[in-house]
Amino acid sequence: MISPKQFLVYARAPFTYASLLPMLTGAAFAWRSGLDFNWLNFALTLVGMLFVHFAVNLYNDYFDFVNGVDQTNSFRGKFNGGSGALLGPDVTPRMMAQMATACLLIGIACGIWLMVRVDGGFGPVFVLIIAGIILGVFYTAPPLKLAYRGLGEVAIFFGLGVLPIFGTYYVITGDMSWTPVIGSMPVSLGITWVLWVNEFPDSEGDRAAGKRNLVVRLGTSAARYVYAAFVAACVVFILMSPVLLDMSPFLYLGLLGIIPAFIAMRIIFEHHSHPDKLVRAQAFSIQSHMATALLFAVGVLL
């Protein structure tokens, strides 16, 4: 019997912050719009997204184990490599898959409720649910195995950035607007640079197991410049955001959050091929993603 504490460990609960941030950003845009703010729809989105994120983490561990990635990873850390739970005796692949499926069903149930409340049936919410399942579950699940085909980074950019920000805004307000889509860039870029640096320590194991993500394809020496490009793109976007979004310069608060990413960048450029020395870069990348998203959301509200 799996205890709640064990479940949260296997589901990598701390990483659900990556779902909370886009929902908060989408809610900030909804509040700023001046339209009616539907709190029940926001609550349903929150619960649904958390359980879908649990499901995705559990499925990813299951399929990485089945595909041999866990067994070839020599540099698993607290920020990369999954939970590693299936390498021990406490949980079986079948149990992991059952937990993932149960979480996914809870998330889908919340989504169906939102379909009825927002669209009265099939509509944009249904499309968002299907897109989220494809990008999340099939990140590692066959037949798509997006992370194995160099499409995982794109899946994360949209699945933990653009889609949940727009989706949260839409279910709260019922309004179709480009503003939350355009305004999703700091969060989308931030979660992508988090994934990117986390792929560095895993790169040798991923290559051996045939998981050919973009860091594996480029090699860590070239991939470090892409990390810098993500950070630079975020800076440029925030500098332009008052004009693009027709909002106040308070949006520049987001620039303060990017500072830790520059520290991470220095570490990555110096130690890109030494997994044991990248832990601080991973931590700074997560801190920067969180700070940038939260400060940008505050700027939206102001």
Residue frames relative to the residue before (quaternion, step in Angstrom):
aa qw qx qy qz dx dy dz
M 1.0000 0.0000 0.0000 0.0000 0.00 0.00 0.00
I 0.3183 -0.7551 0.5462 0.1736 3.56 -0.78 1.04
S 0.3402 -0.7384 0.5468 0.2001 3.58 -0.80 1.01
P 0.6500 -0.5089 0.3743 0.4223 3.62 -1.19 0.38
K 0.6382 0.5297 -0.3307 0.4503 3.58 1.01 -0.78
Q 0.6531 0.4988 -0.3124 0.4765 3.58 0.97 -0.85
F 0.6226 0.5510 -0.3404 0.4392 3.58 0.97 -0.84
L 0.6767 0.4967 -0.2985 0.4541 3.58 0.86 -0.95
V 0.6194 0.5208 -0.3396 0.4793 3.59 1.14 -0.62
Y 0.6826 0.4843 -0.2902 0.4640 3.58 0.86 -0.98
A 0.7069 0.4511 -0.2516 0.4832 3.58 1.03 -0.82
R 0.3298 -0.7732 0.4766 0.2574 3.60 1.35 -0.03
A 0.0568 -0.8753 0.4803 -0.0012 3.53 0.87 1.13
P 0.6320 0.5468 -0.3775 0.3989 3.68 0.85 -0.73
F 0.6601 0.5314 -0.3145 0.4277 3.59 1.10 -0.62
T 0.4961 0.6452 -0.4429 0.3762 3.59 1.24 -0.02
Y 0.4033 0.6845 -0.4920 0.3559 3.59 1.27 0.02
A 0.6259 0.5678 -0.3308 0.4201 3.58 1.13 -0.70
S 0.6470 0.4510 -0.3216 0.5240 3.60 1.27 -0.23
L 0.6337 0.5519 -0.3314 0.4289 3.56 1.06 -0.75
L 0.6455 0.5557 -0.3325 0.4049 3.58 0.91 -0.87
P 0.6967 0.4385 -0.3148 0.4725 3.67 0.74 -0.82
M 0.6182 0.5327 -0.3617 0.4508 3.60 1.06 -0.61
L 0.6501 0.5024 -0.3168 0.4739 3.59 1.00 -0.79
T 0.6407 0.5156 -0.3241 0.4676 3.57 1.04 -0.76
G 0.6527 0.5040 -0.3102 0.4729 3.58 0.96 -0.86
A 0.6451 0.5136 -0.3137 0.4707 3.56 1.05 -0.79
A 0.6174 0.5419 -0.3430 0.4554 3.59 1.06 -0.72
F 0.6568 0.4861 -0.3096 0.4863 3.59 0.96 -0.82
A 0.6330 0.5291 -0.3335 0.4562 3.60 1.04 -0.75
W 0.6527 0.5063 -0.3058 0.4734 3.58 0.96 -0.87
R 0.6736 0.5146 -0.2816 0.4496 3.54 0.97 -0.95
S 0.6031 0.6052 -0.3567 0.3779 3.60 1.12 -0.62
G 0.4115 -0.7192 0.4679 0.3074 3.57 1.15 -0.54
L 0.5207 0.6169 -0.4196 0.4150 3.59 1.30 0.02
D 0.6720 -0.4805 0.3618 0.4319 3.58 -1.27 0.28
F 0.2717 -0.7639 0.5713 0.1271 3.54 -0.88 1.04
N 0.1859 -0.8081 0.5528 0.0823 3.59 -0.43 1.24
W 0.2831 -0.8130 0.4889 0.1409 3.58 -0.18 1.32
L 0.6251 0.5337 -0.3562 0.4445 3.62 1.01 -0.67
N 0.6495 0.5064 -0.3167 0.4706 3.57 0.96 -0.81
F 0.6230 0.5230 -0.3374 0.4738 3.58 1.06 -0.73
A 0.6567 0.5134 -0.3093 0.4577 3.61 0.94 -0.87
L 0.6505 0.5076 -0.3130 0.4703 3.59 0.97 -0.83
T 0.6327 0.5215 -0.3210 0.4740 3.57 1.05 -0.77
L 0.6387 0.5395 -0.3191 0.4462 3.56 0.97 -0.87
V 0.6908 0.4645 -0.2783 0.4791 3.58 0.81 -1.01
G 0.6686 0.5204 -0.3007 0.4379 3.56 0.88 -0.95
M 0.6756 0.4969 -0.2911 0.4603 3.57 0.89 -0.94
L 0.6444 0.5245 -0.3314 0.4470 3.60 0.95 -0.83
F 0.7031 0.4532 -0.2816 0.4701 3.59 0.87 -0.89
V 0.6133 0.5139 -0.3566 0.4822 3.60 1.07 -0.59
H 0.6363 0.5140 -0.3357 0.4671 3.59 1.01 -0.75
F 0.6004 0.5363 -0.3530 0.4768 3.60 1.03 -0.75
A 0.6649 0.5230 -0.2986 0.4420 3.56 0.88 -1.02
V 0.6631 0.5118 -0.3050 0.4531 3.56 0.89 -0.95
N 0.6527 0.5099 -0.3200 0.4599 3.61 0.91 -0.86
L 0.6769 0.4918 -0.2870 0.4664 3.58 0.94 -0.92
Y 0.6515 0.4988 -0.3133 0.4781 3.59 0.95 -0.84
N 0.6406 0.5308 -0.3341 0.4429 3.59 0.96 -0.81
D 0.6395 0.5040 -0.3230 0.4824 3.58 1.00 -0.80
Y 0.6515 0.5297 -0.3162 0.4416 3.57 0.93 -0.92
F 0.7429 0.4182 -0.2481 0.4600 3.58 0.71 -1.05
D 0.6070 0.5283 -0.3677 0.4661 3.61 1.07 -0.56
F 0.6373 0.5094 -0.3278 0.4764 3.59 1.06 -0.71
V 0.6645 0.5085 -0.3012 0.4574 3.58 0.88 -0.98
N 0.7239 0.4313 -0.2377 0.4832 3.58 1.05 -0.79
G 0.5694 -0.6569 0.3524 0.3465 3.59 1.28 0.13
V 0.4197 0.7226 -0.4661 0.2906 3.60 1.24 0.13
D 0.6472 0.5309 -0.3276 0.4382 3.60 0.90 -0.89
Q 0.6827 0.5173 -0.2903 0.4267 3.56 0.96 -0.89
T 0.7261 0.4230 -0.2452 0.4834 3.61 1.14 -0.49
N 0.5687 0.6151 -0.3743 0.3977 3.60 1.29 -0.12
S 0.1550 -0.8224 0.5453 0.0468 3.57 -0.51 1.23
F 0.7472 0.3814 -0.1949 0.5082 3.60 1.25 -0.24
R 0.1581 0.7941 -0.5657 0.1564 3.57 0.94 0.88
G 0.0185 -0.8042 0.5937 -0.0229 3.58 -0.92 0.93
K 0.7142 -0.4537 0.3037 0.4380 3.54 -1.26 -0.06
F 0.7299 0.3903 -0.2421 0.5062 3.61 1.22 -0.29
N 0.7894 0.2366 -0.1136 0.5549 3.61 1.18 -0.28
G 0.7441 0.4551 -0.2986 0.3873 3.52 -1.34 0.29
G 0.5329 -0.6377 0.4117 0.3739 3.59 1.23 0.14
S 0.7092 -0.4624 0.3186 0.4263 3.56 -1.29 -0.15
G 0.3159 -0.7599 0.5083 0.2538 3.59 1.10 -0.61
A 0.3687 0.7769 -0.4579 0.2253 3.59 1.28 0.08
L 0.6727 0.5250 -0.3062 0.4221 3.59 1.00 -0.78
L 0.5793 0.5664 -0.3810 0.4455 3.58 1.26 -0.11
G 0.6761 0.4598 -0.2776 0.5045 3.57 1.31 -0.24
P 0.6445 -0.5759 0.3657 0.3454 3.59 -1.31 0.08
D 0.5769 0.6732 -0.3489 0.3037 3.59 1.22 -0.36
V 0.8005 0.1269 -0.0556 0.5832 3.60 1.09 -0.55
T 0.3135 -0.7536 0.5543 0.1630 3.56 -1.03 0.84
P 0.6521 -0.5009 0.3725 0.4302 3.61 -1.17 0.31
R 0.6300 0.5382 -0.3399 0.4449 3.59 1.01 -0.75
M 0.6553 0.5038 -0.3097 0.4700 3.58 0.95 -0.86
M 0.6330 0.5334 -0.3256 0.4570 3.58 1.02 -0.83
A 0.6715 0.4919 -0.2937 0.4699 3.58 0.93 -0.91
Q 0.6399 0.5241 -0.3281 0.4563 3.61 1.01 -0.74
M 0.6436 0.5064 -0.3215 0.4754 3.59 0.97 -0.82
A 0.6471 0.5273 -0.3171 0.4502 3.57 0.97 -0.88
T 0.6769 0.4993 -0.2932 0.4544 3.57 0.90 -0.94
A 0.6305 0.5302 -0.3322 0.4593 3.59 1.00 -0.80
C 0.6643 0.4962 -0.3034 0.4696 3.59 0.94 -0.89
L 0.6430 0.5248 -0.3243 0.4537 3.57 0.97 -0.85
L 0.6521 0.5193 -0.3197 0.4504 3.60 0.96 -0.81
I 0.6231 0.5196 -0.3397 0.4758 3.60 1.05 -0.72
G 0.6550 0.5130 -0.3044 0.4639 3.57 0.97 -0.89
I 0.6549 0.5052 -0.3081 0.4700 3.58 0.98 -0.85
A 0.6173 0.5478 -0.3439 0.4478 3.60 1.02 -0.77
C 0.6413 0.4996 -0.3193 0.4871 3.60 1.01 -0.81
G 0.6482 0.5308 -0.3116 0.4483 3.57 1.02 -0.82
I 0.6456 0.5118 -0.3213 0.4669 3.58 0.98 -0.82
W 0.6221 0.5320 -0.3359 0.4660 3.57 1.01 -0.82
L 0.6626 0.4928 -0.3011 0.4770 3.59 0.99 -0.84
M 0.5867 0.5693 -0.3687 0.4425 3.60 1.05 -0.69
V 0.6857 0.4787 -0.2761 0.4738 3.56 0.92 -0.96
R 0.7031 0.4862 -0.2771 0.4387 3.57 0.85 -0.97
V 0.7635 0.3944 -0.2027 0.4694 3.58 0.88 -0.94
D 0.8260 0.2345 -0.0829 0.5058 3.57 0.77 -1.07
G 0.4213 -0.7059 0.4705 0.3206 3.59 1.23 -0.25
G 0.7813 -0.1407 0.0850 0.6021 3.58 1.24 0.40
F 0.8064 -0.2077 0.1725 0.5262 3.57 -1.03 -0.78
G 0.2873 0.7274 -0.5736 0.2436 3.55 -0.95 1.00
P 0.8267 -0.2215 0.1470 0.4959 3.59 -1.15 -0.48
V 0.6216 0.5427 -0.3603 0.4350 3.62 0.99 -0.71
F 0.6242 0.5353 -0.3348 0.4602 3.59 1.00 -0.78
V 0.6496 0.5120 -0.3116 0.4677 3.59 0.96 -0.88
L 0.6531 0.5143 -0.3083 0.4624 3.58 0.98 -0.85
I 0.6320 0.5282 -0.3308 0.4606 3.60 1.01 -0.77
I 0.6744 0.4911 -0.2965 0.4649 3.57 0.84 -0.97
A 0.6515 0.5118 -0.3160 0.4624 3.59 0.95 -0.89
G 0.6585 0.5194 -0.3098 0.4479 3.58 0.96 -0.87
I 0.6513 0.5066 -0.3150 0.4691 3.59 0.99 -0.82
I 0.6489 0.5156 -0.3214 0.4581 3.59 0.93 -0.87
L 0.7179 0.4543 -0.2616 0.4580 3.58 0.81 -0.98
G 0.7234 0.4449 -0.2482 0.4660 3.59 1.05 -0.73
V 0.7474 0.3990 -0.2312 0.4782 3.57 0.54 -1.16
F 0.7534 0.3852 -0.2179 0.4864 3.57 0.86 -0.94
Y 0.2948 0.7297 -0.5310 0.3142 3.55 1.24 0.51
T 0.8005 0.1111 -0.0630 0.5856 3.58 1.04 -0.80
A 0.6004 0.5980 -0.3651 0.3855 3.62 1.17 -0.46
P 0.4521 -0.6476 0.5251 0.3169 3.59 -1.11 0.62
P 0.5842 -0.0872 -0.7892 -0.1684 1.55 -2.34 0.79
L 0.5729 0.6372 -0.3870 0.3405 3.62 1.16 -0.33
K 0.0369 0.8411 -0.5396 -0.0035 3.62 0.91 -0.96
L 0.0448 -0.8724 0.4864 0.0170 3.55 0.87 1.05
A 0.6703 0.5128 -0.3060 0.4405 3.59 0.94 -0.88
Y 0.6572 0.5105 -0.3009 0.4657 3.58 1.18 -0.52
R 0.7283 0.4328 -0.2154 0.4857 3.57 1.25 -0.44
G 0.5931 -0.5978 0.3589 0.4026 3.58 1.25 0.30
L 0.5977 0.5638 -0.3583 0.4432 3.58 1.25 0.41
G 0.4173 0.7378 -0.4481 0.2841 3.58 1.28 0.01
E 0.6477 0.5251 -0.3225 0.4480 3.56 0.99 -0.79
V 0.6306 0.5103 -0.3249 0.4862 3.58 1.07 -0.73
A 0.6329 0.5397 -0.3223 0.4521 3.58 1.01 -0.85
I 0.6734 0.4843 -0.2949 0.4744 3.60 0.95 -0.84
F 0.6031 0.5710 -0.3470 0.4356 3.59 1.00 -0.83
F 0.7502 0.3658 -0.2065 0.5106 3.57 0.87 -0.95
G 0.7151 0.5045 -0.2693 0.4020 3.58 0.85 -0.97
L 0.7720 0.2318 -0.1454 0.5737 3.59 1.17 -0.54
G 0.6838 0.4172 -0.2897 0.5238 3.56 1.21 0.53
V 0.8287 0.2742 -0.1435 0.4663 3.53 -0.16 -1.32
L 0.7295 0.4685 -0.2716 0.4178 3.60 0.65 -1.11
P 0.7209 0.4208 -0.3011 0.4611 3.67 0.69 -0.83
I 0.6054 0.5370 -0.3699 0.4564 3.61 1.10 -0.53
F 0.6818 0.4522 -0.2862 0.4988 3.57 0.85 -0.93
G 0.6616 0.5309 -0.3121 0.4279 3.58 0.92 -0.91
T 0.6475 0.5077 -0.3184 0.4708 3.58 0.96 -0.84
Y 0.6378 0.5226 -0.3164 0.4689 3.55 0.96 -0.90
Y 0.6957 0.4991 -0.2890 0.4281 3.58 0.83 -0.98
V 0.7095 0.4545 -0.2948 0.4507 3.61 0.80 -0.92
I 0.6312 0.5223 -0.3397 0.4619 3.60 1.16 -0.49
T 0.8087 0.3031 -0.1242 0.4885 3.58 0.86 -0.99
G 0.3431 -0.7297 0.5140 0.2926 3.60 1.08 -0.67
D 0.5753 0.6062 -0.3498 0.4233 3.56 1.34 0.19
M 0.2777 -0.7263 0.6050 0.1712 3.57 -1.03 0.84
S 0.1612 0.7996 -0.5541 0.1661 3.56 -0.43 1.20
W 0.4626 -0.6701 0.5093 0.2787 3.55 -1.18 0.64
T 0.4973 0.6964 -0.4252 0.2949 3.60 1.16 -0.42
P 0.7143 0.4192 -0.2937 0.4772 3.67 0.73 -0.86
V 0.5877 0.5593 -0.3761 0.4477 3.60 1.14 -0.50
I 0.6831 0.4585 -0.2793 0.4952 3.57 0.86 -0.98
G 0.7118 0.4772 -0.2572 0.4466 3.57 0.94 -0.91
S 0.5418 0.6361 -0.3958 0.3810 3.59 1.26 -0.05
M 0.4652 0.7434 -0.4194 0.2347 3.59 1.20 -0.38
P 0.6596 0.5009 -0.3555 0.4331 3.70 0.77 -0.76
V 0.6705 0.4776 -0.3034 0.4799 3.59 0.96 -0.81
S 0.6638 0.5179 -0.3074 0.4434 3.59 0.91 -0.92
L 0.6787 0.4704 -0.2879 0.4850 3.58 0.92 -0.87
G 0.6439 0.5461 -0.3248 0.4262 3.58 1.00 -0.82
I 0.6887 0.4505 -0.2995 0.4828 3.61 0.84 -0.89
T 0.6185 0.5398 -0.3536 0.4483 3.61 1.09 -0.57
W 0.6775 0.4493 -0.3274 0.4816 3.62 0.92 -0.69
V 0.5675 0.5551 -0.3943 0.4630 3.63 1.16 -0.40
L 0.6629 0.4842 -0.3032 0.4839 3.59 0.85 -0.94
W 0.6433 0.5662 -0.3218 0.4024 3.55 0.91 -0.96
V 0.7120 0.4286 -0.2729 0.4846 3.60 0.77 -0.97
N 0.6314 0.5346 -0.3430 0.4448 3.60 1.08 -0.59
E 0.6226 0.5402 -0.3417 0.4514 3.58 1.21 -0.38
F 0.5224 0.6503 -0.4160 0.3620 3.61 1.19 -0.35
P 0.7191 0.4289 -0.2897 0.4637 3.67 0.65 -0.95
D 0.6868 0.4916 -0.2783 0.4574 3.59 1.13 -0.62
S 0.4612 0.7598 -0.4134 0.1977 3.57 1.23 -0.43
E 0.6698 0.4922 -0.3213 0.4537 3.62 0.90 -0.81
G 0.6684 0.4860 -0.2995 0.4768 3.58 0.95 -0.86
D 0.6344 0.5267 -0.3242 0.4637 3.57 1.01 -0.81
R 0.6506 0.5140 -0.3217 0.4572 3.57 0.92 -0.86
A 0.6663 0.5153 -0.3034 0.4455 3.58 0.92 -0.89
A 0.7298 0.4149 -0.2241 0.4949 3.57 1.11 -0.72
G 0.5510 -0.6452 0.3827 0.3655 3.59 1.26 0.05
K 0.4676 0.6427 -0.4640 0.3913 3.58 1.24 0.42
R 0.0283 -0.8627 0.5034 -0.0382 3.54 0.20 1.33
N 0.0068 0.7919 -0.6071 0.0654 3.55 0.33 1.29
L 0.7237 -0.4720 0.2773 0.4201 3.58 -1.24 0.17
V 0.6141 0.5304 -0.3609 0.4597 3.60 1.07 -0.61
V 0.6297 0.5129 -0.3269 0.4833 3.60 1.03 -0.75
R 0.6819 0.4994 -0.2941 0.4462 3.58 0.89 -0.91
L 0.7264 0.4271 -0.2440 0.4799 3.59 0.96 -0.84
G 0.3726 -0.6673 0.5402 0.3522 3.55 1.00 -0.88
T 0.5845 -0.6327 0.3739 0.3438 3.58 -0.99 0.78
S 0.5917 0.5839 -0.3780 0.4075 3.61 1.07 -0.60
A 0.7147 0.4034 -0.2462 0.5156 3.60 0.91 -0.89
A 0.6361 0.5724 -0.3318 0.3970 3.59 1.02 -0.81
R 0.5773 0.5925 -0.3925 0.4020 3.61 1.08 -0.52
Y 0.6324 0.5249 -0.3376 0.4590 3.61 1.10 -0.60
V 0.6063 0.5386 -0.3543 0.4656 3.58 1.14 -0.58
Y 0.5912 0.5470 -0.3625 0.4689 3.59 1.06 -0.72
A 0.6597 0.5029 -0.3046 0.4681 3.58 0.89 -0.91
A 0.6388 0.5303 -0.3285 0.4504 3.60 1.04 -0.74
F 0.6158 0.5369 -0.3462 0.4613 3.60 1.03 -0.73
V 0.6711 0.4951 -0.2936 0.4672 3.56 0.90 -0.96
A 0.6584 0.5082 -0.3102 0.4605 3.60 0.91 -0.91
A 0.6432 0.5254 -0.3231 0.4537 3.59 0.97 -0.84
C 0.6436 0.5199 -0.3232 0.4594 3.57 1.03 -0.77
V 0.6300 0.5268 -0.3280 0.4669 3.59 1.00 -0.81
V 0.6686 0.5019 -0.2999 0.4595 3.58 0.86 -0.97
F 0.6576 0.5147 -0.3244 0.4443 3.57 0.90 -0.89
I 0.6805 0.4839 -0.3103 0.4544 3.60 0.80 -0.95
L 0.6192 0.5368 -0.3465 0.4565 3.60 1.03 -0.69
M 0.7274 0.4171 -0.2297 0.4941 3.58 1.06 -0.74
S 0.5018 0.7322 -0.3907 0.2438 3.59 1.21 -0.52
P 0.6166 0.5391 -0.3968 0.4144 3.69 0.88 -0.61
V 0.6724 0.4688 -0.2903 0.4937 3.58 1.09 -0.71
L 0.6752 0.5127 -0.2980 0.4387 3.58 0.88 -0.97
L 0.7821 0.3276 -0.1546 0.5070 3.59 0.99 -0.86
D 0.3509 -0.7503 0.4838 0.2827 3.58 1.31 -0.09
M 0.4879 0.6235 -0.4497 0.4136 3.54 0.87 1.06
S 0.6845 -0.5221 0.3372 0.3811 3.54 -1.31 0.19
P 0.6364 -0.5374 0.3954 0.3871 3.62 -1.26 0.30
F 0.4086 0.6904 -0.4896 0.3415 3.61 1.21 0.10
L 0.5261 0.6321 -0.4040 0.4005 3.59 1.22 -0.38
Y 0.5670 0.6121 -0.3786 0.4008 3.59 1.18 -0.47
L 0.4524 0.6750 -0.4561 0.3629 3.60 1.24 -0.17
G 0.5899 0.6061 -0.3537 0.3995 3.57 1.11 -0.67
L 0.5758 0.6054 -0.3763 0.4004 3.58 1.13 -0.55
L 0.6002 0.5680 -0.3638 0.4299 3.59 1.08 -0.64
G 0.6503 0.5436 -0.3140 0.4278 3.56 1.05 -0.73
I 0.6265 0.5665 -0.3434 0.4106 3.59 1.14 -0.50
I 0.4642 0.7190 -0.4343 0.2811 3.61 1.17 -0.42
P 0.6711 0.4869 -0.3354 0.4472 3.68 0.78 -0.80
A 0.6008 0.5685 -0.3653 0.4271 3.60 1.10 -0.58
F 0.6228 0.5245 -0.3453 0.4667 3.59 1.10 -0.60
I 0.6172 0.5152 -0.3417 0.4867 3.58 1.10 -0.66
A 0.6380 0.5201 -0.3157 0.4719 3.58 1.00 -0.87
M 0.6305 0.5537 -0.3292 0.4330 3.57 0.98 -0.86
R 0.6441 0.5194 -0.3255 0.4577 3.59 0.95 -0.85
I 0.6556 0.5064 -0.3077 0.4681 3.58 0.96 -0.86
I 0.6611 0.5153 -0.3061 0.4514 3.58 0.92 -0.92
F 0.6629 0.5046 -0.3188 0.4520 3.58 0.90 -0.84
E 0.7095 0.4546 -0.2612 0.4709 3.59 1.05 -0.70
H 0.8285 0.2120 -0.0616 0.5146 3.58 0.96 -0.87
H 0.1860 0.8431 -0.4939 0.1032 3.61 1.14 0.49
S 0.7519 0.3817 -0.2085 0.4955 3.61 1.06 -0.67
H 0.6512 0.4719 -0.3169 0.5028 3.60 1.27 0.24
P 0.2898 -0.8171 0.4708 0.1636 3.60 0.11 1.29
D 0.6604 0.5339 -0.3204 0.4198 3.58 0.95 -0.79
K 0.7053 0.4481 -0.2592 0.4843 3.59 1.21 -0.39
L 0.5948 0.6084 -0.3437 0.3973 3.58 1.29 0.05
V 0.4154 0.7365 -0.4622 0.2671 3.60 1.24 -0.11
R 0.6628 0.4979 -0.3145 0.4626 3.59 0.93 -0.86
A 0.6277 0.5270 -0.3362 0.4639 3.60 1.05 -0.71
Q 0.6307 0.5218 -0.3287 0.4710 3.59 1.04 -0.75
A 0.6660 0.5024 -0.3009 0.4621 3.57 0.93 -0.92
F 0.6682 0.4910 -0.3047 0.4686 3.60 0.90 -0.87
S 0.6221 0.5461 -0.3419 0.4449 3.60 1.06 -0.71
I 0.6581 0.4926 -0.3031 0.4821 3.57 0.98 -0.86
Q 0.6413 0.5241 -0.3216 0.4590 3.58 0.94 -0.88
S 0.6650 0.5062 -0.3030 0.4580 3.56 0.97 -0.86
H 0.6255 0.5323 -0.3326 0.4634 3.58 0.97 -0.83
M 0.6812 0.4926 -0.2877 0.4588 3.57 0.85 -0.98
A 0.6971 0.4843 -0.2776 0.4500 3.56 0.81 -1.03
T 0.6512 0.5176 -0.3196 0.4537 3.58 0.94 -0.87
A 0.6733 0.4987 -0.2974 0.4578 3.58 0.88 -0.95
L 0.6959 0.4796 -0.2866 0.4513 3.59 0.82 -0.96
L 0.6839 0.4780 -0.2940 0.4662 3.58 0.90 -0.89
F 0.6285 0.5156 -0.3400 0.4729 3.59 1.04 -0.69
A 0.6365 0.5222 -0.3233 0.4666 3.60 1.03 -0.79
V 0.6188 0.5237 -0.3343 0.4808 3.57 1.07 -0.75
G 0.6377 0.5299 -0.3201 0.4585 3.56 1.02 -0.82
V 0.6161 0.5342 -0.3397 0.4687 3.58 1.06 -0.75
L 0.6810 0.4958 -0.2909 0.4537 3.59 0.88 -0.92
L 0.6805 0.4924 -0.2853 0.4615 3.57 1.04 -0.78
